[in-house]
Amino acid sequence: MRDILAWHLDEAAYIQDTRTKIAGKTVLLPGLQKKFSNKVVVATNVLKWSEFQQVVRKWHRKLTKVSRRKFLSVEVLSNVAVQSFIDCILTGEFMHVYNAIVVMKEVLDVFPLVSVNDCGAAVNSAINRLVESEERGDLKILARS
C-alpha cells in the first residue's frame, strides 16, 4: 500500500520502481501491464503514470459503495473497508473493537487516501463516539491513541 501511495503521488517514483537495469539495459517489470504476457514487456503495454493513477482511483471506487448509515448524526458516504472498521467499532464487542483499531493504526498513513477518497471523517466520528461511550479503560485508551 505504501508503494501504491508513493507511485500515485510521484511520477518519478512510479517510473523508477517499475523498471530495472539488467546488463546495462533498462527492462520494464511485468506487474503493471495493460494485458499480461509472459513474453518481453513492451513499453506500450505498460501503464503510463496517468493511467496508473486512474487505476488507483478505480480501485478505490470499486471498494467504495455508497453506504447510507444512520448510526451517525448525518448519513455518511464511506469506503467499504472503512465502513467495515466502523461496523466493528460500533459492535462494542471487545475483540472487534480492539482488532479494528489495531489494523487502522497500522494502515493509517496509506489508507484511506484523502487524495483518492475522503472517508476519514466517518472513522473519526465512530472513534469519537466510542471514546465518549466506552467504559472499558483499555479500549478507551487504545481508541484515543
PLY file of the C-alpha trace (Angstrom):
ply
format ascii 1.0
element vertex 145
property float x
property float y
property float z
element edge 144
property int vertex1
property int vertex2
end_header
0.00 0.00 0.00
2.91 2.34 0.69
4.33 1.69 -2.77
0.97 2.36 -4.39
0.65 5.61 -2.44
4.19 6.68 -3.41
3.58 5.83 -7.06
0.20 7.56 -7.04
1.77 10.78 -5.73
5.08 10.83 -7.64
5.61 10.05 -11.30
9.39 9.76 -10.89
8.97 7.11 -8.15
6.50 5.22 -10.36
8.89 5.21 -13.31
11.90 4.27 -11.17
10.16 1.39 -9.38
8.57 -0.17 -12.47
11.87 -0.56 -14.30
15.17 -2.23 -13.60
18.57 -2.42 -15.25
19.95 -5.76 -16.40
23.37 -5.76 -18.03
23.11 -2.01 -18.53
19.79 -2.30 -20.35
16.52 -0.95 -18.93
13.94 -3.69 -18.54
10.29 -2.99 -17.79
8.80 -5.03 -14.95
5.70 -7.05 -15.90
3.43 -6.18 -12.97
1.69 -3.15 -14.45
0.94 -4.32 -17.95
-2.38 -3.50 -19.57
-2.59 -7.08 -20.81
-0.39 -9.68 -19.13
2.07 -11.58 -21.28
4.89 -13.99 -20.45
6.92 -12.51 -23.28
9.22 -9.50 -23.12
7.37 -6.48 -21.76
6.79 -3.78 -24.37
6.68 -0.13 -23.25
3.35 0.49 -24.99
1.79 -2.32 -22.92
2.82 -0.83 -19.53
0.51 1.62 -17.77
1.58 5.24 -18.07
1.63 7.14 -14.77
-1.66 8.93 -15.51
-3.25 5.57 -16.35
-1.89 4.11 -13.11
-3.41 7.00 -11.14
-6.70 6.32 -12.89
-6.47 2.63 -11.94
-5.81 3.51 -8.29
-8.87 5.76 -8.30
-10.84 2.93 -9.91
-9.70 0.50 -7.18
-10.89 2.94 -4.54
-14.19 3.46 -6.35
-14.67 -0.29 -6.63
-14.03 -0.64 -2.91
-16.38 2.22 -2.30
-20.05 1.53 -2.21
-22.36 4.34 -1.38
-23.50 3.40 2.06
-26.18 5.27 3.91
-25.85 4.69 7.64
-27.99 6.17 10.38
-25.62 5.49 13.29
-24.05 8.92 12.85
-25.99 12.17 13.14
-25.96 12.51 9.33
-25.95 9.96 6.55
-22.38 9.09 5.69
-20.95 8.04 2.35
-17.89 5.95 3.04
-15.45 3.39 1.80
-16.46 -0.24 2.26
-13.24 -1.09 4.10
-13.64 1.94 6.32
-17.27 1.00 6.84
-16.14 -2.44 7.99
-13.83 -0.81 10.54
-16.66 1.41 11.70
-19.06 -1.53 11.93
-16.52 -3.43 14.04
-16.09 -0.45 16.36
-19.82 0.02 16.75
-20.47 -3.60 17.72
-18.98 -2.85 21.10
-17.52 -6.38 21.21
-14.04 -6.18 22.72
-12.13 -8.16 20.06
-13.91 -6.48 17.14
-13.19 -3.02 18.51
-9.62 -3.90 19.53
-8.70 -5.51 16.19
-10.29 -2.75 14.11
-8.32 -0.06 15.95
-5.04 -2.01 15.75
-5.40 -2.60 12.00
-6.41 1.02 11.36
-3.35 2.24 13.23
-1.13 0.08 11.01
-2.54 1.33 7.70
-3.31 4.89 8.77
-0.53 6.52 6.76
-1.68 4.92 3.49
-5.38 4.27 3.89
-7.78 5.94 3.44
-6.16 8.31 0.96
-7.70 11.76 1.04
-6.37 12.37 -2.47
-8.46 9.42 -3.68
-11.46 9.22 -1.35
-12.21 11.30 1.73
-13.89 9.00 4.23
-11.69 9.73 7.24
-14.36 11.92 8.84
-16.62 8.88 9.22
-13.86 7.00 11.05
-13.19 9.98 13.33
-16.87 10.19 14.16
-17.07 6.49 15.07
-13.92 6.71 17.20
-15.20 9.83 18.97
-18.48 8.08 19.77
-16.53 5.10 21.10
-14.36 7.31 23.31
-17.45 9.07 24.68
-19.42 5.90 25.42
-16.75 3.25 26.16
-16.49 2.24 29.81
-13.60 -0.23 29.46
-10.43 1.74 30.13
-8.14 -0.35 27.92
-10.30 0.19 24.81
-10.81 3.85 25.63
-7.02 4.40 25.84
-6.49 2.46 22.59
-9.20 4.48 20.82
-7.62 7.76 21.97
-4.23 6.70 20.60
0 1
1 2
2 3
3 4
4 5
5 6
6 7
7 8
8 9
9 10
10 11
11 12
12 13
13 14
14 15
15 16
16 17
17 18
18 19
19 20
20 21
21 22
22 23
23 24
24 25
25 26
26 27
27 28
28 29
29 30
30 31
31 32
32 33
33 34
34 35
35 36
36 37
37 38
38 39
39 40
40 41
41 42
42 43
43 44
44 45
45 46
46 47
47 48
48 49
49 50
50 51
51 52
52 53
53 54
54 55
55 56
56 57
57 58
58 59
59 60
60 61
61 62
62 63
63 64
64 65
65 66
66 67
67 68
68 69
69 70
70 71
71 72
72 73
73 74
74 75
75 76
76 77
77 78
78 79
79 80
80 81
81 82
82 83
83 84
84 85
85 86
86 87
87 88
88 89
89 90
90 91
91 92
92 93
93 94
94 95
95 96
96 97
97 98
98 99
99 100
100 101
101 102
102 103
103 104
104 105
105 106
106 107
107 108
108 109
109 110
110 111
111 112
112 113
113 114
114 115
115 116
116 117
117 118
118 119
119 120
120 121
121 122
122 123
123 124
124 125
125 126
126 127
127 128
128 129
129 130
130 131
131 132
132 133
133 134
134 135
135 136
136 137
137 138
138 139
139 140
140 141
141 142
142 143
143 144
